[in-house]
Amino acid sequence: MTLGLDSTFSLVAPSISKRLLSLSQPLKLGIMASGSGSNFEAIAQAIADEQLNAQIEVLIYNNPLAKAAIRAANRGVDAVLLNHRDYRNREAFDGAIVKTLQQYDIDWVIMAGWMRLVTPVLIDAFTDKIINIHPSLLPSFKGINAVEQALASGVKITGCTVHLVCLEVDSGPILIQAAVPVLPEDTVETLHARIQIQEHIILPQAIALAAQR
């Protein structure tokens, strides 16, 4: 197969039907976001389109300026600001997150653009129930600036990965991946934009996959 310069090309594995209503009970989701909330919006839209049998119970955001909170308000979802700067350490911060999620009786925790490292306080409270999305084909380009890392390395294909969260950063079991070609003229902005398109597709699918494991 020749990729050429087709910026719309992607390869998603595993391949999943767009209709994911085989879940017998709606999942109760708690979403964590630090920025624009585009992945929050993708999940909410998948639910509205009956492609994911779930309900977003709460959005937790740590950045007071995060646009994700606006998206939550527009969707009628409770948004709770927990500013990490207000806590003495990461463990205390994660303790506040756990308390909030438990108050909403969450089934699954979705880190959708969450820009903070998590500790055993959160991981142990929701063992194998925390999902993260990362803008690379893990295990390549872990951590921050994954798109920049991909461009600097000269790879011809990158993408995004949804995985279960463990203590080691970006190292939990992989649920689904989407491959995206790196074009000769790509910048960080253009490549990241195309990766985000795939993120919005595979994240709702990964939630359903995880629930069926």
N, C-alpha and C positions, 0 to 999 in steps of 0.2 A: 504494500500500500504506500502511495506517495502522499504525504501531507500537503505539499505545496505551500501556498500562502493563504489557505482557507482558514480565516480566523474563527469560523464557527465550528470547526472540527473539535470533537471531544470523544473520549472513550471512557465509558463508565463501567465499573466492575465492582460487585456483581450487577448484572442487568436486572432491573426490577420494573414490574408493571407500574404505571402511573397511579393506578387505583389501589390503595393500600388499606381498604376497609375490612380486611380479614380479621383485624383486631376485634375481639368480642366486646371489650369494655374500653371506653375512652380513657386515654392516658392523661394524668394530671401533671402538667409540665411547669417547672420553674425555670425561667430563662435568666441567664446572667450576661450582661453586655456592658461594654465600656465606651462604645462609640456611636456610630450612626444608626445601628440597629437594623441594617438591611437584612441580616439573617433572621432576626426576630420577625420582620415583615414577611419573609419567605415562609416561615413556619405558620404564621397567622393566616396567610393566604392559602396555603395548602390545606389548612383546617377548614377555612371558609369554602374552598372548592371541593370539599369532601374527598380529598386525597390522603388525608391523615385523620384518623379517629382519635382526637385529642382535644384538650382544652388547656389554654395557657392560664394558669392561676395567678402568677405573679411574675413581674420583671424586677430583678435586682440590678441596680447600676451603681458604679462607684465613682463616676465622674459627673459632677454636678451639671456640666454642660453637655452631657451625652444626649444626642438627638433620639436615642432609643426610647427615652422617657416620653417624648412627644408621640412617637409611634404607638407606644402602649396606651397613652391617653386616647388617641384616635380610635383604638380598637376596644376601648372599654376595659382595659386590663390594669389591675393595680400595679403601680410602679413604686418601688421602695428604694430610696437613696441610702446606701451604706458607703460613706466616704472612707476609704482605707486610711486616709490621713488622720482620722479621728481615733485610731486604735493604736495601742502601744506596740503591737507586733502582729505578724501574719496570723498567728494562732488565735489571738483575740478577735481579729477581723473575721476569720473563718467561723469562729464560734457564733458571731452575730449573724452570719449568713445562714448557718445551720438552723439557728433558732427561728429565723424568718421563714425558711423553707418548711420547717416542721409545722409552723403555725398555719401554713397553707396546705398541709397534708399532701406534699408533692410525691409523685411516683418517680419521676425522672428529672434530673438536673441537666440543663443544656447550656454549655458555655459557648455562646454565639458571639464571638469577638470579645471575649473576656481577657483583659490584658494584665492579669495578676497571676503570679504563681500561687498554687493552692497547697495546703498542708494536710497531714493526716487527720486533722480535726474535721475537715470537710469530706475527705475521701472515705474515712472510716464510717462516717454517718450515713453515707449513701454508697455503700460498696457495690461496685459494678453497675451503678445507676447514674453515672455522670458521663456525659458525652461532650466531646470537644471537636471543633472544626479547625483545621490548620491549612494554610495556603501553600502546601507542597505535597509531593508524593513521598510520604514518610516511608522508610526512615531517613530519606534525604532532607537536608535543610531544616533541622529542628530549631526551635527557639524563635527569637525575634528576627525580623527582617528576612523572612524566608524568600520573598520574591526577589529582593536585592541579592541574596545569596545565589539564587538560581541564575540570575543574569550574569553575575560575576563569574560563575563557574563555567559558563559557556554551554550548558546543557541545551538540548534541542526540544526536550519535552519536560514539562513540569505539571502542576495541577493542584489538587486539593484532596485532603483526607479527612474522613470523620472516624474518630476512634473513641474507645472507652478510656477514661482517665485513670492513670495510676500515678504514683508519687514521682517517678522519673518523667521529666518533661517530654511530652509528645512521643510517648513510648508504649501506650496501652494498646490492647488488641484492636486491629483495624476492622472497621465495619464496611466501609465503602470508599472507593477512590474514583476520581475523574481526572483523566489526563488531558492536558492542554498544550498545544505546540507553542514553542517560543519562536516568534517571527524575527527576521533579521532587523527590522526597524523598531522592535519593541523597546519601550521605556518601562520603568517601574510602574508608572501609572497605567499604561495601556495593557501590560501583562496582568497586573492585578485586577483590572476591570474585567478582563475575560475570565480570569480564575473565579472571580466573585459570581459571575453568571452560573458557573457550574456549582459553586457552593450552595447557591439558592435552590438548585435542583436536587442535590444529593442529601442535604441535611434533613429535610423531612423524611426522605426515604430511609435514611440511616436510623432515625428515631423508631420507625416502624420495624425495621430489621432488628434493632436491639431488643425491642419489646417481645419479639417472637423467638429470641434465642433460647 
